[in-house]
């Protein structure tokens, strides 16, 4: 007998979620996920490539050669996150008026921000209120905030990604086309479209390219059910099921709809001004060169008629090269070696919630800055169906609340975690200079963003 009412079934149908999937989600919320058999953290002695200068040049050349062959390259930017967490301290200041060291830094250096000129003549809470409310920074997506100053005007992260695309994703066609795809929230889509449209010609003229820019929203069919602590469906005050976004792992569906040979993936807030882009561009080309070099080797092997079915199945998968950075105390997951059910060892990006042994975390030498280059077509040029390579047993469960009631929330296997668990994976060390995320507004005062 189904635990779902007629109203529940209607809700599920509206979202494109099958009853079977909904029941599976509740089962995960009741029983949790199995522990991974983690062998060890990856390191430069075990699983992480750290190419020397001569090798780097070979990989850069391999990428240039690949571009010259006319392949379609795409830059895929998850950009749906709101910036509200960036301003947590400022919201608190509006509430209590307490000038903490964080607030003091913000106010005493406010003219150094790219949005600083708009705060001229305003002090204290008036300045903060103007930023968060009048300028709407408290509700805008991070991709549309002014991050960096230039003589010809300040730039948002979205525009910085346009520049990056022109520097390492430019096609070899007559129009030098740069393909970018942003995943955005439904509410912010019109703002993104307008922002890009307002600035497109300026950057096309500046870099001598043509941009092909597309957008998508997280599918409602990737939302997940919330549960009560006892595992039964959580219901809102009006008796309806509560659905929550499935986390960045839901974006595997968005990625699966992209038409490209090679895809670069990087978070929206990990950008730097032009004066510091040299390392970023160089190492993106190195990562891509490693990818196409390995892909070529795999494709050659797959043409061998004597290859066993087991060997063929292991080789004929999507490929990803993950840039990893030496640990500097930044939060986030990292590269690990994991033993699979068949005894083989796979390379995985794991989050801290997937690692139960603190000693393993302490031994970790590198972390994941979300710096991926992916090959999503097989050796015959056909696109892989990416959901086939997700490990459904690697989701996350977290404790949340709604209307004063506790609930269990389910996140799908993360995009670069379990959603790519069954890809062929290569780790490559990249310098920390290529990782400059903005988690709080005062991060924009760091030298890397000035």
VEXDREN-2710 file (C-alpha; in Angstrom, 1 decimal):
% VEXDREN-2710
k/r/px/py/pz
1/UNK/0.0/0.0/0.0
2/UNK/1.4/3.4/-1.0
3/UNK/2.3/5.9/1.7
4/UNK/1.4/8.7/-0.8
5/UNK/-2.0/10.3/-1.0
6/UNK/-3.7/11.4/-4.2
7/UNK/-2.5/14.9/-3.6
8/UNK/1.1/13.6/-3.1
9/UNK/0.9/11.8/-6.4
10/UNK/-0.3/14.9/-8.1
11/UNK/2.7/16.8/-6.7
12/UNK/5.1/14.1/-7.8
13/UNK/3.6/14.1/-11.3
14/UNK/3.9/17.9/-11.6
15/UNK/7.6/17.7/-10.8
16/UNK/8.3/14.7/-13.1
17/UNK/9.3/12.5/-10.1
18/UNK/8.2/8.9/-10.3
19/UNK/6.7/7.2/-7.2
20/UNK/9.6/4.7/-7.4
21/UNK/12.2/7.5/-7.2
22/UNK/10.3/9.1/-4.3
23/UNK/10.2/5.9/-2.4
24/UNK/13.9/5.3/-3.0
25/UNK/14.6/8.8/-1.6
26/UNK/12.7/8.1/1.5
27/UNK/14.5/4.8/1.9
28/UNK/17.9/6.6/1.7
29/UNK/16.7/9.1/4.3
30/UNK/15.7/6.2/6.6
31/UNK/18.8/4.1/6.2
32/UNK/21.5/6.5/5.2
33/UNK/24.3/5.6/2.7
34/UNK/27.0/2.9/3.0
35/UNK/30.5/3.9/4.0
36/UNK/33.1/4.0/1.3
37/UNK/36.2/1.7/1.5
38/UNK/38.7/4.5/1.4
39/UNK/42.3/3.2/0.8
40/UNK/44.2/6.5/1.2
41/UNK/44.3/10.2/0.3
42/UNK/45.8/10.7/-3.2
43/UNK/49.2/12.4/-3.3
44/UNK/51.9/13.2/-5.8
45/UNK/53.5/9.9/-4.8
46/UNK/50.2/8.1/-5.3
47/UNK/47.7/9.1/-7.9
48/UNK/48.3/12.9/-8.5
49/UNK/50.3/14.0/-11.6
50/UNK/52.7/16.9/-11.1
51/UNK/54.1/17.5/-14.6
52/UNK/57.5/19.1/-14.9
53/UNK/58.0/22.2/-17.2
54/UNK/58.8/20.2/-20.3
55/UNK/55.8/17.9/-19.8
56/UNK/53.6/21.0/-19.3
57/UNK/54.7/22.4/-22.6
58/UNK/53.8/19.1/-24.3
59/UNK/50.4/19.1/-22.8
60/UNK/49.8/22.7/-23.8
61/UNK/50.8/21.8/-27.4
62/UNK/48.5/18.8/-27.3
63/UNK/45.6/21.1/-26.4
64/UNK/46.5/23.6/-29.1
65/UNK/46.6/20.8/-31.6
66/UNK/43.2/19.5/-30.4
67/UNK/41.7/23.0/-30.8
68/UNK/43.0/23.2/-34.3
69/UNK/41.1/20.1/-35.2
70/UNK/37.8/21.9/-34.9
71/UNK/36.3/20.3/-31.8
72/UNK/33.5/21.9/-29.9
73/UNK/34.6/23.2/-26.5
74/UNK/32.2/24.4/-23.8
75/UNK/32.8/26.3/-20.5
76/UNK/30.1/25.1/-18.0
77/UNK/29.6/27.4/-15.0
78/UNK/27.3/26.5/-12.1
79/UNK/26.0/30.0/-11.2
80/UNK/22.7/29.4/-9.5
81/UNK/23.9/30.2/-6.0
82/UNK/22.5/33.4/-4.2
83/UNK/25.1/35.7/-2.7
84/UNK/23.3/36.0/0.6
85/UNK/25.9/33.9/2.5
86/UNK/28.6/36.3/1.3
87/UNK/26.9/39.1/3.3
88/UNK/26.0/37.1/6.5
89/UNK/28.1/39.4/8.7
90/UNK/26.6/42.5/7.1
91/UNK/23.0/41.3/7.7
92/UNK/24.0/40.7/11.3
93/UNK/25.4/44.2/11.6
94/UNK/22.1/45.7/10.3
95/UNK/20.3/43.7/13.0
96/UNK/22.5/44.4/16.1
97/UNK/24.6/47.4/15.1
98/UNK/27.7/45.7/16.6
99/UNK/30.9/46.8/14.8
100/UNK/32.9/43.6/14.8
101/UNK/36.5/43.4/13.3
102/UNK/34.9/42.1/10.1
103/UNK/32.5/45.1/9.9
104/UNK/35.3/47.5/10.7
105/UNK/37.4/46.0/7.9
106/UNK/34.4/46.3/5.5
107/UNK/33.6/49.9/6.4
108/UNK/37.1/51.2/6.6
109/UNK/38.0/49.8/3.1
110/UNK/34.6/50.2/1.4
111/UNK/36.1/52.4/-1.3
112/UNK/38.4/49.6/-2.4
113/UNK/35.5/47.4/-3.5
114/UNK/34.4/47.4/-7.2
115/UNK/31.0/48.6/-6.0
116/UNK/32.6/51.2/-3.6
117/UNK/31.9/54.3/-5.7
118/UNK/28.2/53.6/-5.2
119/UNK/28.6/53.8/-1.4
120/UNK/30.4/57.2/-1.5
121/UNK/29.1/59.5/1.2
122/UNK/27.4/56.8/3.1
123/UNK/28.7/55.5/6.4
124/UNK/28.0/52.7/8.9
125/UNK/24.6/51.0/8.7
126/UNK/23.5/53.4/6.0
127/UNK/26.2/52.2/3.7
128/UNK/25.4/48.5/4.4
129/UNK/21.7/49.0/4.1
130/UNK/22.2/50.8/0.7
131/UNK/24.3/47.9/-0.5
132/UNK/22.1/45.1/0.6
133/UNK/18.7/46.7/0.0
134/UNK/18.9/49.6/-2.5
135/UNK/21.5/47.8/-4.7
136/UNK/19.9/44.4/-4.0
137/UNK/23.2/42.7/-3.2
138/UNK/21.5/40.8/-0.4
139/UNK/19.4/38.9/-3.0
140/UNK/21.3/39.0/-6.2
141/UNK/23.2/35.9/-7.4
142/UNK/26.9/35.9/-6.9
143/UNK/27.6/36.0/-10.6
144/UNK/26.0/39.4/-11.0
145/UNK/27.9/41.3/-8.3
146/UNK/30.7/43.7/-9.1
147/UNK/34.0/41.9/-8.2
148/UNK/36.9/43.6/-9.9
149/UNK/37.8/47.2/-11.0
150/UNK/39.1/48.1/-14.4
151/UNK/39.7/51.4/-16.2
152/UNK/36.8/50.7/-18.6
153/UNK/34.4/49.6/-15.8
154/UNK/34.0/47.1/-13.1
155/UNK/33.3/43.4/-13.9
156/UNK/31.1/40.7/-12.4
157/UNK/32.2/37.1/-12.2
158/UNK/29.9/36.3/-15.1
159/UNK/31.9/38.7/-17.3
160/UNK/35.2/37.3/-16.0
161/UNK/34.1/33.9/-17.2
162/UNK/33.5/35.4/-20.7
163/UNK/37.1/36.6/-20.6
164/UNK/38.4/33.2/-19.5
165/UNK/36.4/31.5/-22.3
166/UNK/38.1/33.7/-24.9
167/UNK/41.5/32.9/-23.5
168/UNK/41.3/29.0/-23.5
169/UNK/38.0/27.8/-25.0
170/UNK/38.1/29.7/-28.3
171/UNK/37.1/27.5/-31.2
172/UNK/39.2/27.3/-34.5
173/UNK/36.2/28.1/-36.7
174/UNK/36.0/31.2/-38.8
175/UNK/34.1/33.1/-36.1
176/UNK/36.5/32.0/-33.3
177/UNK/33.4/30.9/-31.3
178/UNK/33.4/30.7/-27.5
179/UNK/30.6/28.5/-26.1
180/UNK/29.6/29.1/-22.5
181/UNK/26.7/27.7/-20.5
182/UNK/25.5/29.0/-17.1
183/UNK/23.2/27.1/-14.8
184/UNK/21.1/29.7/-13.0
185/UNK/18.0/29.8/-10.8
186/UNK/14.6/30.5/-12.4
187/UNK/14.3/33.9/-10.6
188/UNK/17.6/35.1/-11.8
189/UNK/17.5/34.0/-15.4
190/UNK/16.1/37.3/-16.8
191/UNK/18.8/39.2/-15.0
192/UNK/21.6/37.0/-16.3
193/UNK/20.3/37.2/-19.9
194/UNK/20.1/41.0/-19.7
195/UNK/23.5/41.4/-18.1
196/UNK/25.2/39.3/-20.8
197/UNK/23.3/41.0/-23.6
198/UNK/24.4/44.4/-22.3
199/UNK/28.0/43.5/-22.3
200/UNK/28.4/40.9/-25.1
201/UNK/29.6/43.2/-28.0
202/UNK/32.2/44.9/-25.8
203/UNK/33.9/41.6/-25.0
204/UNK/33.5/40.2/-28.5
205/UNK/35.2/43.3/-29.9
206/UNK/37.9/43.2/-27.2
207/UNK/38.9/39.6/-27.7
208/UNK/38.0/39.1/-31.4
209/UNK/35.6/36.3/-30.7
210/UNK/31.9/35.4/-31.1
211/UNK/30.1/34.2/-28.0
212/UNK/27.5/31.5/-28.0
213/UNK/26.0/31.7/-24.5
214/UNK/23.2/29.4/-23.2
215/UNK/21.5/29.0/-19.9
216/UNK/19.6/26.3/-18.0
217/UNK/17.8/25.9/-14.7
218/UNK/18.0/23.1/-12.3
219/UNK/15.2/20.6/-13.2
220/UNK/12.4/20.3/-10.7
221/UNK/12.6/16.5/-11.3
222/UNK/16.0/16.6/-9.5
223/UNK/14.4/18.0/-6.3
224/UNK/14.3/15.6/-3.4
225/UNK/11.7/14.8/-0.7
226/UNK/12.3/16.0/2.8
227/UNK/11.5/13.5/5.7
228/UNK/10.7/13.7/9.3
229/UNK/13.3/12.3/11.7
230/UNK/11.4/9.0/11.7
231/UNK/11.8/8.7/7.9
232/UNK/8.1/9.5/7.0
233/UNK/7.4/12.2/4.4
234/UNK/7.7/15.7/5.9
235/UNK/4.6/17.8/5.2
236/UNK/4.1/21.5/5.3
237/UNK/1.4/23.3/7.3
238/UNK/-1.1/22.7/4.4
239/UNK/-0.3/19.0/4.3
240/UNK/1.8/19.0/1.1
241/UNK/5.0/17.2/0.6
242/UNK/8.1/19.3/1.0
243/UNK/10.6/19.2/-1.9
244/UNK/14.1/20.7/-1.7
245/UNK/16.8/21.3/-4.4
246/UNK/19.0/18.2/-4.7
247/UNK/22.3/20.2/-4.5
248/UNK/24.9/20.6/-7.2
249/UNK/24.7/16.9/-8.1
250/UNK/21.4/17.7/-9.8
251/UNK/23.5/19.5/-12.5
252/UNK/24.6/16.2/-14.0
253/UNK/21.3/16.4/-15.8
254/UNK/22.1/19.9/-17.1
255/UNK/25.6/18.7/-18.1
256/UNK/24.1/15.7/-19.9
257/UNK/22.1/18.0/-22.2
258/UNK/25.2/19.8/-23.5
259/UNK/26.5/19.3/-27.0
260/UNK/30.3/19.4/-26.7
261/UNK/33.4/17.3/-27.1
262/UNK/35.3/18.8/-24.1
263/UNK/33.7/20.7/-21.1
264/UNK/35.5/22.9/-18.6
265/UNK/33.8/23.2/-15.2
266/UNK/34.6/25.9/-12.7
267/UNK/32.5/27.6/-10.0
268/UNK/31.2/31.1/-10.7
269/UNK/33.1/32.9/-7.8
270/UNK/36.6/31.4/-8.6
271/UNK/37.8/34.3/-10.8
272/UNK/40.7/36.8/-10.7
273/UNK/41.4/40.1/-12.4
274/UNK/43.2/40.1/-15.8
275/UNK/46.6/40.8/-14.3
276/UNK/46.5/37.4/-12.5
277/UNK/44.9/35.3/-15.3
278/UNK/48.1/34.0/-16.7
279/UNK/48.4/31.0/-14.3
280/UNK/44.7/30.2/-14.7
281/UNK/44.9/30.1/-18.5
282/UNK/48.2/28.1/-18.5
283/UNK/46.9/25.4/-16.1
284/UNK/43.6/25.1/-17.9
285/UNK/45.5/24.3/-21.0
286/UNK/47.7/21.8/-19.2
287/UNK/44.6/20.1/-17.7
288/UNK/43.0/20.0/-21.1
289/UNK/46.2/18.7/-22.7
290/UNK/46.4/15.8/-20.1
291/UNK/42.7/15.0/-21.0
292/UNK/43.0/14.9/-24.7
293/UNK/46.3/13.0/-24.5
294/UNK/44.7/10.3/-22.3
295/UNK/41.6/10.2/-24.4
296/UNK/43.6/9.6/-27.5
297/UNK/45.3/6.6/-25.8
298/UNK/42.0/5.2/-24.6
299/UNK/40.4/5.6/-28.0
300/UNK/43.3/3.7/-29.6
301/UNK/42.9/0.9/-27.1
302/UNK/39.2/0.7/-27.7
303/UNK/39.8/0.0/-31.4
304/UNK/41.6/-3.2/-30.5
305/UNK/39.3/-6.1/-31.5
306/UNK/41.0/-8.4/-28.9
307/UNK/39.9/-6.2/-25.9
308/UNK/37.9/-8.1/-23.4
309/UNK/34.3/-7.0/-22.6
310/UNK/35.5/-6.1/-19.0
311/UNK/38.4/-4.0/-20.2
312/UNK/36.2/-2.3/-22.8
313/UNK/33.6/-1.4/-20.2
314/UNK/36.2/0.2/-18.0
315/UNK/37.8/2.2/-20.7
316/UNK/34.6/3.3/-22.5
317/UNK/33.5/5.9/-20.0
318/UNK/33.4/9.7/-19.7
319/UNK/36.8/11.0/-18.7
320/UNK/37.6/13.9/-16.3
321/UNK/40.8/15.6/-15.3
322/UNK/40.6/17.2/-11.9
323/UNK/42.9/20.0/-10.9
324/UNK/43.8/19.6/-7.2
325/UNK/45.6/22.1/-5.0
326/UNK/48.0/21.6/-2.1
327/UNK/46.2/21.9/1.3
328/UNK/46.2/25.4/2.6
329/UNK/43.5/25.1/5.2
330/UNK/40.7/25.9/2.8
331/UNK/37.5/23.9/3.5
332/UNK/36.3/21.4/1.0
333/UNK/36.7/17.9/-0.3
334/UNK/39.7/16.3/-1.7
335/UNK/41.2/13.5/-3.9
336/UNK/41.1/10.0/-2.5
337/UNK/41.7/6.4/-3.6
338/UNK/38.6/4.2/-3.0
339/UNK/38.3/0.4/-3.3
340/UNK/35.3/-0.7/-5.3
341/UNK/33.2/-3.8/-4.8
342/UNK/35.2/-5.7/-7.5
343/UNK/38.5/-4.9/-5.6
344/UNK/39.7/-2.3/-8.1
345/UNK/40.9/1.1/-7.0
346/UNK/39.1/4.2/-8.3
347/UNK/40.0/7.9/-8.0
348/UNK/37.3/10.0/-6.3
349/UNK/36.7/13.5/-5.1
350/UNK/35.2/13.1/-1.6
351/UNK/33.6/15.6/0.7
352/UNK/34.4/15.6/4.4
353/UNK/30.9/14.1/5.1
354/UNK/31.9/11.0/3.2
355/UNK/35.0/10.4/5.3
356/UNK/34.4/9.0/8.8
357/UNK/38.0/8.5/9.8
358/UNK/39.6/11.8/10.9
359/UNK/43.0/10.4/10.5
360/UNK/42.4/10.1/6.7
361/UNK/41.4/13.7/6.5
362/UNK/44.5/14.7/8.5
363/UNK/46.7/12.8/6.0
364/UNK/45.2/14.5/3.0
365/UNK/47.7/16.6/1.1
366/UNK/45.4/18.2/-1.5
367/UNK/41.9/19.6/-1.8
368/UNK/39.4/20.0/-4.6
369/UNK/39.1/23.6/-6.0
370/UNK/36.4/22.5/-8.5
371/UNK/38.7/22.7/-11.6
372/UNK/37.6/20.1/-14.0
373/UNK/38.0/19.3/-17.7
374/UNK/35.7/16.6/-19.0
375/UNK/35.3/14.5/-22.2
376/UNK/31.7/13.5/-22.6
377/UNK/31.7/11.6/-26.0
378/UNK/32.8/8.0/-26.7
379/UNK/35.4/6.9/-29.2
380/UNK/32.7/6.8/-31.9
381/UNK/31.8/10.4/-31.2
382/UNK/28.5/9.6/-29.5
383/UNK/27.5/11.4/-26.3
384/UNK/27.6/9.3/-23.1
385/UNK/24.4/9.2/-21.1
386/UNK/26.0/10.8/-17.9
387/UNK/23.3/9.6/-15.4
388/UNK/24.5/6.0/-16.2
389/UNK/27.8/6.8/-14.4
390/UNK/26.4/8.2/-11.2
391/UNK/26.8/6.2/-8.0
392/UNK/23.4/6.5/-6.3
393/UNK/24.9/5.3/-3.0
394/UNK/26.9/8.4/-2.4
395/UNK/24.4/11.1/-1.5
396/UNK/24.3/13.2/1.6
397/UNK/21.8/13.6/4.4
398/UNK/21.7/16.8/6.5
399/UNK/19.6/18.1/9.4
400/UNK/17.4/21.1/8.6
401/UNK/14.2/22.7/9.8
402/UNK/11.0/24.2/8.4
403/UNK/8.4/26.0/10.3
404/UNK/10.1/25.2/13.6
405/UNK/10.1/21.4/12.8
406/UNK/13.2/19.3/12.3
407/UNK/13.6/17.5/9.0
408/UNK/16.0/15.3/7.1
409/UNK/17.2/16.7/3.8
410/UNK/18.7/14.6/1.0
411/UNK/21.3/15.9/-1.4
412/UNK/22.0/14.0/-4.5
413/UNK/25.5/12.6/-5.2
414/UNK/27.6/15.8/-5.8
415/UNK/28.4/16.8/-9.4
416/UNK/32.1/16.2/-8.9
417/UNK/31.6/13.5/-6.2
418/UNK/29.2/10.6/-6.7
419/UNK/27.7/12.0/-9.8
420/UNK/31.0/11.4/-11.6
421/UNK/32.0/8.4/-9.5
422/UNK/32.1/6.0/-12.4
423/UNK/34.1/8.2/-14.8
424/UNK/37.7/7.6/-15.6
425/UNK/39.5/10.1/-13.4
426/UNK/43.0/11.8/-13.5
427/UNK/44.3/14.1/-10.7
428/UNK/46.7/16.9/-11.7
429/UNK/48.3/19.3/-9.2
430/UNK/47.7/22.9/-10.0
431/UNK/49.0/26.0/-8.1
432/UNK/47.0/27.7/-5.4
433/UNK/47.2/30.8/-7.5
434/UNK/44.4/29.3/-9.6
435/UNK/42.0/29.1/-6.7
436/UNK/40.6/32.4/-5.5
437/UNK/37.0/31.8/-4.4
438/UNK/34.9/34.6/-2.7
439/UNK/33.0/33.2/0.3
440/UNK/32.5/36.5/2.2
441/UNK/32.4/40.0/0.9
442/UNK/35.7/40.8/2.6
443/UNK/37.4/38.2/0.5
444/UNK/37.2/40.8/-2.3
445/UNK/39.7/42.9/-0.3
446/UNK/42.4/40.2/-0.7
447/UNK/45.3/41.2/-3.0
448/UNK/44.1/38.6/-5.6
449/UNK/40.9/40.5/-6.1
450/UNK/42.2/44.1/-6.1
END
